[in-house]
């Protein structure tokens, strides 16, 4: 009988955030796959967990996943833990889960801490609709593309950043997104936890005077639908109504339908379009 893959959420700072279920599962499985065994041994020792560990990280995730899947097919129960938080969220656990599903292995997740949701709930920004960007790509073209997508995003955006890149990232956000509201969270659940709601420009000014330290979660205000609508309308104002009409007439629209489309694009009445054409 095949084993099971257990995704075990571990504390993002405060060790008391671990669940009883995770501790009991880590004690009962046959093998623990850890992102950083040197870091995870402290957690296991704290809870007196004696189960063997093996390394599973970003640089061996494809080949090591095959090894772990084979072990589970032979009956081994494997628990996966990340350095902090829930495995599979912005870490190599995603690949192991994919391969396990393809092999027909049972996968279950033991819920617990996750930094992005923790930051969102205490951000003071809208929580009903949100998206998670993790770390911005290092490739310039891909990074520019992601920032452009974020610029049009109407949901609250959550992302991670390292302290040595924080200032540069805030400057990029100001340039690409404008001066939005932003909540900056650092050292979540730890002794020196700090969260403050500000604007991107004020955050830049703050970190020009203060050295960034710790791991950061940035929660960024999304755009309103009204902002996007007004921006689109302003673009149409760069051409005349006659030229605007010609675009739709060239697509085979009737004059009546073209006038209706132009009016909608510009946020004006069809009568206004008619008067302008006269």
C-alpha positions in Angstrom: 0.0 0.0 0.0 1.4 3.4 -1.0 2.2 6.0 1.6 0.8 9.5 2.0 2.3 12.9 1.5 1.6 15.3 4.4 2.2 19.0 3.8 2.8 20.4 7.3 2.6 24.1 8.1 5.3 25.2 10.5 5.6 28.5 12.4 6.6 31.7 10.6 8.2 33.0 13.8 6.5 32.1 17.0 6.9 28.4 17.8 3.6 28.4 19.7 1.7 28.7 16.4 2.4 25.1 15.4 -0.7 22.9 15.7 -1.1 19.7 17.8 -2.0 17.9 14.6 1.3 18.9 12.8 3.4 17.9 15.8 1.7 14.5 16.1 2.0 13.9 12.3 5.7 14.8 12.3 6.2 12.3 15.1 4.3 9.5 13.3 5.6 9.7 9.7 8.5 7.7 8.4 10.5 10.6 6.8 10.5 14.4 6.9 11.5 16.3 3.8 12.8 19.7 4.9 13.8 22.8 2.9 16.7 23.4 5.2 17.6 20.6 7.5 19.9 22.9 9.6 17.0 25.2 10.2 14.4 22.5 10.7 16.4 20.5 13.3 15.8 23.3 15.8 12.1 23.0 15.4 12.2 19.2 15.6 14.4 19.3 18.7 12.1 21.8 20.4 9.1 19.4 20.0 11.2 16.3 20.7 10.6 14.8 17.2 13.1 12.1 16.3 12.0 11.1 12.8 14.8 11.1 10.1 15.1 14.1 7.9 16.1 14.5 4.3 16.9 17.6 2.3 14.3 18.8 -0.3 15.0 22.3 -1.7 14.8 24.6 -4.8 18.0 23.1 -6.3 17.1 19.4 -6.0 13.3 19.6 -6.2 12.9 17.7 -9.5 15.2 14.8 -8.9 14.6 14.5 -5.2 10.8 14.6 -5.8 11.2 11.4 -7.9 13.1 9.7 -5.1 10.5 10.7 -2.5 7.6 9.6 -4.8 9.2 6.2 -5.2 9.6 5.9 -1.5 5.9 6.7 -1.0 4.9 4.2 -3.7 6.8 1.6 -1.6 4.7 2.5 1.5 6.7 5.4 3.2 4.7 8.2 4.7 6.5 11.5 4.0 5.9 14.9 5.7 7.1 18.1 4.0 8.1 21.2 5.9 9.4 24.5 4.6 11.6 27.0 6.4 8.5 28.8 7.6 4.9 28.6 6.8 2.8 26.4 4.6 4.7 24.1 2.1 3.8 24.7 -1.6 3.4 28.4 -1.2 6.3 30.1 -2.9 8.6 27.1 -2.2 9.7 23.8 -3.9 6.8 21.8 -2.2 4.7 22.6 -5.3 6.8 20.3 -7.5 6.6 17.4 -5.1 2.8 17.7 -4.8 2.5 17.7 -8.6 4.6 14.5 -9.0 2.8 12.8 -6.1 -0.6 13.5 -7.8 0.7 12.1 -11.1 1.8 8.9 -9.3 -1.6 8.5 -7.7 -0.3 9.2 -4.2 -2.6 10.6 -1.6 -1.8 14.2 -0.7 -3.1 16.0 2.4 -2.4 19.5 3.8 -2.3 20.3 7.5 -3.3 23.9 7.8 -1.4 26.5 9.8 0.6 29.7 9.5 1.1 31.4 6.1 2.7 34.9 6.0 0.7 36.4 3.2 -2.7 35.8 4.8 -1.4 36.8 8.2 -0.2 40.1 6.8 -3.4 40.7 4.8 -5.7 40.3 7.8 -3.8 42.9 9.8 -3.1 45.3 6.9 -6.2 47.5 7.1 -6.7 47.1 3.4 -9.6 45.3 1.7 -9.5 41.6 2.3 -12.5 40.3 0.3 -10.5 40.1 -3.0 -6.7 39.7 -3.1 -3.9 38.1 -5.1 -0.4 36.9 -4.1 2.7 37.8 -6.1 5.4 36.3 -3.8 8.8 37.7 -4.8 9.0 39.8 -8.0 10.9 38.0 -10.8 14.6 38.9 -11.1 14.5 38.8 -15.0 14.0 42.4 -16.1 11.5 41.7 -18.9 9.4 39.3 -16.7 9.6 41.8 -13.8 8.3 44.6 -16.0 5.4 42.5 -17.2 4.4 41.5 -13.7 4.5 45.2 -12.6 2.4 46.2 -15.5 -0.2 43.5 -14.5 -0.1 44.8 -10.9 -0.7 48.3 -12.2 -4.1 47.2 -13.5 -4.9 44.9 -10.6 -8.1 45.9 -8.7 -7.6 43.3 -5.9 -5.3 43.9 -2.9 -1.8 42.6 -3.9 0.4 40.8 -1.4 4.1 40.2 -2.1 7.3 39.3 -0.2 10.6 41.1 -0.2 14.1 40.7 1.3 15.5 43.6 3.3 18.4 44.3 0.9 16.0 44.8 -2.0 13.2 46.7 -0.2 14.2 50.3 -1.1 14.6 49.5 -4.8 11.4 47.6 -4.9 9.4 50.4 -3.3 10.9 52.9 -5.8 9.8 50.6 -8.7 6.3 50.3 -7.2 6.0 54.0 -7.0 7.1 54.4 -10.6 4.8 51.7 -12.0 1.8 51.8 -9.7 1.7 55.4 -8.4 1.5 56.5 -4.8 -0.9 53.8 -3.5 -1.7 52.9 0.1 0.7 50.1 1.3 0.9 48.2 4.6 4.5 47.0 5.4 4.8 44.0 7.7 8.0 42.7 9.0 9.1 39.9 11.4 5.5 38.6 11.6 4.6 36.8 14.9 8.1 37.4 16.2 9.3 39.6 19.1 10.0 42.6 16.9 6.9 42.3 14.7 6.0 45.7 13.1 3.1 46.6 10.8 2.2 50.1 9.5 -0.2 51.4 7.0 1.3 54.2 4.9 1.8 55.2 1.3 4.5 54.1 -1.1 6.2 57.5 -1.2 6.1 57.8 2.7 7.5 54.3 2.9 10.4 55.3 0.7 11.1 58.3 2.8 11.0 56.2 5.9 13.5 53.6 4.7 15.9 56.3 3.4 16.3 57.1 7.1 15.9 53.6 8.5 17.9 50.5 7.6 15.5 47.7 6.5 15.9 44.6 8.6 14.0 41.3 8.7 11.7 39.7 6.2 9.0 41.8 4.7 5.5 41.3 3.5 4.0 44.2 1.4 0.2 44.6 1.1 -0.6 47.0 -1.7 -3.9 48.7 -2.4 -5.6 47.7 -5.7 -6.9 50.1 -8.3 -10.5 51.1 -8.4 -12.6 50.2 -11.5 -13.4 53.9 -11.8 -9.7 54.8 -12.0 -9.2 52.3 -14.8 -12.3 53.5 -16.6 -11.2 57.1 -16.4 -7.7 56.2 -17.7 -9.2 54.4 -20.7 -11.4 57.4 -21.5 -8.5 59.7 -21.3 -6.6 57.6 -23.9 -9.5 58.1 -26.4 -9.3 61.8 -25.9 -6.0 61.8 -27.7 -7.8 61.3 -31.0 -10.8 63.2 -32.5 -14.3 61.8 -32.4 -14.2 61.6 -36.2 -11.1 59.4 -36.0 -12.7 57.4 -33.2 -15.8 56.8 -35.4 -13.6 55.7 -38.3 -12.1 52.9 -36.2 -15.5 51.3 -35.7 -16.8 52.1 -39.1 -13.7 50.4 -40.5 -14.7 47.2 -38.6 -18.0 47.2 -40.4 -20.2 48.7 -37.7 -23.3 50.8 -38.7 -23.1 54.5 -38.0 -25.6 54.1 -35.1 -23.6 51.3 -33.4 -20.3 53.1 -34.0 -21.7 56.3 -32.3 -22.9 54.1 -29.4 -19.5 52.5 -29.0 -17.7 55.9 -29.2 -20.0 57.3 -26.5 -19.3 54.4 -24.2 -15.5 54.6 -24.7 -15.4 58.3 -23.9 -18.0 58.2 -21.1 -20.3 60.7 -22.9 -23.8 60.5 -24.3 -24.6 59.5 -27.9 -26.2 62.9 -28.3 -22.8 64.5 -27.5 -21.1 62.4 -30.2 -23.8 63.4 -32.7 -23.4 67.1 -31.9 -19.6 66.8 -32.2 -19.9 65.2 -35.6 -22.2 67.9 -36.8 
